[in-house]
Structure formats: C-alpha cells, structure tokens
Amino acid sequence: MENNLFEQILRGREQRAERQRQLIETYQKPLVSLTLNIPGPDKISSPLDKVHSVGVEILEKELKNHNYAVVWKEQSVNPAGHQAFLVVDADPRQLKELTVNIEEQQPLGRIFDYDVFDCGAKQVNRELLGLRGRTCLLCGEKTDICRRSKKHTLDELMNCINQIIKQSEVL
C-alpha cells in the first residue's frame, strides 16, 4: 500500500510538471506554481486545504498590489498535494522576489513553496537573484543537506509544521 501511495505521489509530481509546461507553452508568460512544503506521504487534509487557500489569497493580493495581471489561474489536488498555477504578465525575476518575500515574511510562509518559471520554462530560483536558499524548519541548515542526511524525523518536521499552522490561527 505504501509503495502504491509513493508511486501516486511521483505520478502527481510528473503531472504537475507537465501541466506547468503546458501552461507556459500556451500563454508564453511566466508561471507561479504554489505547492506546500509537506514531507511524507500525507499531503492532503482539511488544515492543508486552508493553508493552501491562504497561500493563493496572499499571492493574488500581492500580485494586485504590484499591478501584475493574472492571465490564467487554476487550482487542484492530487496525491502529491495541493497545487495552484497562476500565469502572470510580469517579469519572472520580480515575481520570484515577490514570492520570496511572502515565504519569508508571512506567518505560513515557511510552508508555502512558490516556484516561478520564465517563458522558456526555466525555473527562477533564489540563487539566481543572489539570495540564500531555503533553510530547514528545525535547525537552520540548508534544506537539501537535512533532507539528504535524514537529520530529522518525519514526526519532528510535522510537529513543527503543525505548530506553525496553529500559531498562524488559520484554523
């Protein structure tokens, strides 16, 4: 059963990547893709529905505040988790700066994962902007290092995430 869920999550990620490519190809504009940083197999729940909705609302508000037009928006859920795609008429580097600000300044920002892609479907990452990569929720080390070394248990990470959600008062 666990293997089947893992395969479904991988398939969901592949479908997400394909949909991202389709939207960029169709609209020839940058894309912001919002998912949630949720480790482990349980990526769908009522609290996570709310967290994802808040992430979309904050993004839309910030895009409007910057006068960036949303050309297309869609939201869905698959075994890989919640996802939203917003095709935006704006400079991709400025979009990445905007999403990094959300991730760093909002109470739920550590849970949000905004990916920005340019018109050529190339991901605009923090390092491209001269910014530090994301750090571990628990120890502040680079997330890639902790993930590869399995420094923290799934329970430790989920307890931290649940605490962030609880403190944000979105539930």
C-alpha positions as CSV (number, residue, x, y, z in Angstrom):
1,M,0.0,0.0,0.0
2,E,2.8,2.4,0.9
3,N,4.6,1.7,-2.4
4,N,1.4,2.5,-4.2
5,L,1.0,5.8,-2.5
6,F,4.6,6.7,-3.2
7,E,4.0,5.9,-6.9
8,Q,0.9,8.0,-6.9
9,I,2.8,11.0,-5.4
10,L,5.5,10.6,-8.0
11,R,2.9,10.4,-10.8
12,G,1.2,13.5,-9.3
13,R,4.5,15.4,-9.4
14,E,5.1,14.4,-13.0
15,Q,1.5,15.6,-13.9
16,R,2.3,18.9,-12.2
17,A,5.4,19.4,-14.2
18,E,3.6,18.5,-17.4
19,R,0.8,21.0,-16.6
20,Q,3.4,23.7,-15.8
21,R,5.0,23.1,-19.2
22,Q,1.6,23.2,-21.0
23,L,0.6,26.5,-19.4
24,I,3.9,28.2,-20.2
25,E,3.7,26.9,-23.8
26,T,0.1,28.0,-24.2
27,Y,0.4,31.5,-22.7
28,Q,4.1,32.3,-23.3
29,K,4.2,34.1,-20.0
30,P,5.8,33.4,-16.6
31,L,4.1,30.9,-14.3
32,V,3.9,30.9,-10.5
33,S,3.2,27.4,-9.1
34,L,2.2,27.1,-5.5
35,T,2.5,23.9,-3.5
36,L,3.1,23.2,0.1
37,N,6.3,22.0,1.8
38,I,4.8,18.9,3.5
39,P,7.2,15.9,4.0
40,G,6.0,12.4,4.0
41,P,3.0,10.7,2.4
42,D,0.1,12.6,4.0
43,K,-0.1,15.7,1.8
44,I,-3.9,16.2,1.8
45,S,-6.0,17.3,4.8
46,S,-8.6,19.9,5.8
47,P,-5.9,22.1,7.5
48,L,-3.7,21.9,4.5
49,D,-6.6,22.9,2.3
50,K,-6.9,26.1,4.3
51,V,-3.2,26.7,4.3
52,H,-3.0,26.4,0.6
53,S,-6.0,28.7,0.1
54,V,-4.3,31.3,2.3
55,G,-1.2,31.0,0.1
56,V,-3.2,31.6,-3.0
57,E,-5.0,34.6,-1.4
58,I,-1.8,36.2,-0.3
59,L,-0.2,35.7,-3.7
60,E,-3.2,37.2,-5.5
61,K,-3.3,40.2,-3.2
62,E,0.4,40.9,-3.7
63,L,0.1,40.5,-7.4
64,K,-2.7,43.0,-7.4
65,N,-0.7,45.4,-5.2
66,H,2.1,45.3,-7.8
67,N,-0.4,45.7,-10.7
68,Y,0.6,42.3,-12.2
69,A,-2.2,40.8,-14.3
70,V,-3.1,37.2,-13.7
71,V,-3.8,35.7,-17.2
72,W,-4.8,32.2,-16.0
73,K,-5.4,30.6,-12.7
74,E,-6.2,27.0,-11.7
75,Q,-6.1,25.0,-8.5
76,S,-6.3,21.3,-8.0
77,V,-5.3,18.5,-5.6
78,N,-3.6,15.2,-6.4
79,P,-1.7,12.6,-4.3
80,A,1.4,14.9,-4.5
81,G,-0.7,17.6,-2.7
82,H,-2.4,20.9,-3.3
83,Q,-1.3,23.0,-6.3
84,A,-2.1,26.3,-7.9
85,F,-0.9,27.7,-11.2
86,L,-1.0,31.4,-12.0
87,V,0.1,32.6,-15.3
88,V,1.2,36.2,-14.7
89,D,2.0,39.1,-17.0
90,A,5.2,40.3,-15.2
91,D,8.9,39.9,-15.1
92,P,9.8,36.5,-13.7
93,R,12.7,37.8,-11.6
94,Q,10.3,40.4,-10.0
95,L,7.8,37.6,-9.4
96,K,10.4,35.5,-7.7
97,E,11.4,38.4,-5.4
98,L,7.7,38.9,-4.6
99,T,7.2,35.2,-3.7
100,V,10.4,35.0,-1.7
101,N,9.1,38.0,0.4
102,I,5.9,36.1,1.0
103,E,7.7,33.0,2.0
104,E,10.0,34.9,4.4
105,Q,7.5,37.4,5.9
106,Q,4.2,35.7,6.2
107,P,3.4,33.5,9.3
108,L,2.7,30.5,7.0
109,G,5.5,31.4,4.5
110,R,7.8,28.6,5.5
111,I,5.1,26.1,4.5
112,F,4.4,27.8,1.1
113,D,6.5,26.7,-1.9
114,Y,6.2,29.2,-4.7
115,D,8.1,28.2,-7.9
116,V,8.5,30.8,-10.6
117,F,9.2,29.8,-14.2
118,D,10.1,32.1,-17.1
119,C,8.6,32.0,-20.6
120,G,11.2,29.3,-21.5
121,A,10.0,27.1,-18.7
122,K,13.3,27.7,-16.8
123,Q,12.8,27.9,-13.0
124,V,13.9,31.2,-11.5
125,N,15.5,30.3,-8.2
126,R,16.7,32.3,-5.2
127,E,20.3,31.8,-6.0
128,L,19.8,33.4,-9.4
129,L,18.7,36.5,-7.5
130,G,21.7,36.3,-5.2
131,L,19.5,35.2,-2.3
132,R,20.2,32.4,0.2
133,G,18.4,29.1,-0.4
134,R,15.7,27.9,1.9
135,T,16.7,26.6,5.3
136,C,15.5,23.7,7.5
137,L,12.5,24.5,9.7
138,L,14.2,22.9,12.7
139,C,17.9,23.7,12.6
140,G,18.5,26.4,10.0
141,E,20.8,24.2,7.9
142,K,20.3,24.2,4.1
143,T,17.2,22.1,3.4
144,D,18.9,19.9,0.9
145,I,21.5,18.9,3.4
146,C,19.0,17.9,6.1
147,R,16.8,16.1,3.6
148,R,19.6,14.0,2.2
149,S,21.1,13.1,5.6
150,K,17.6,12.5,7.1
151,K,18.7,14.5,10.1
152,H,15.1,15.0,11.3
153,T,12.3,12.5,11.7
154,L,9.0,12.9,9.8
155,D,7.3,13.4,13.2
156,E,9.7,16.2,14.2
157,L,9.1,18.0,10.9
158,M,5.3,17.5,11.0
159,N,5.1,18.7,14.6
160,C,7.0,21.9,13.6
161,I,4.7,22.4,10.6
162,N,1.6,21.8,12.7
163,Q,2.9,24.4,15.3
164,I,3.4,27.0,12.5
165,I,-0.2,26.4,11.3
166,K,-1.6,26.6,14.9
167,Q,0.3,29.8,15.6
168,S,-0.9,31.4,12.3
169,E,-4.5,31.0,13.5
170,V,-5.8,29.9,10.1
171,L,-7.7,27.0,11.5
